[in-house]
Amino acid sequence: MEALKNYFNKLFPLTEAAWQDFEQCLVKETVVKKDLILEEGQKCDFIAFVGEGICRFYYVKEGEEKITAFFFSGDFVTNYRSFLTGQPSEHYIECMQQSVIYKVFKKDLLQLYDQHQCIERLGRLIAENLYLTVARRLDSFLYATPEERYQELLQRNSKLLQEVPQYMLASYLGVKPETLSRIRARK
């Protein structure tokens, strides 16, 4: 919980009253490896903070999983499109190892926005960061080579390489596992 408070304070400090109200809305969940916290077809009505663990965000196309994001300790995880629109998710969110997450549900968050301007501002800053993450990911597919995407991934979280199977890394990078093996051999 302290990691979440520290994260918030780096973006925009909350008043003690705002933090206490926010903390009351958080739901702590311990999730076992391979459990889904969101399935395709469900509406995503939460934003979760990953306290411990790794989650993956993926969809299935023609029977093949396509990984679009990984979330580590200290990250927020959600299907923000589904969260905003109320439409069913086209993605899954799976915990790749035992994880501790803290969820805040949309109805509670909207109420907090009404009660505390600092939380509303914090929400906007988090949404802007989520947008920038998605924009960087799109840019990497438009402008970067697979090798450059791999290097960016190493810089973001080199621990990922020990925690995530190679076929998942390849899916995330948009290459076949054999191509990833060749990229790794060149480094």
Secondary structure, DSSP 8 states (H G I E B T S, - for coil): -HHHHHHHHHHS---HHHHHHHHHH-EEEEE-TT-EEE-TTSB--EEEEEEESEEEEEEEETTEEEEEEEEETT-EE--HHHHHH--B-SSEEEESSSEEEEEEEHHHHHHHHHH-HHHHHHHHHHHHHHHHHHHHHHHHHHH--HHHHHHHHHHH-TTHHHHS-HHHHHHHHTS-HHHHHHHHHH-
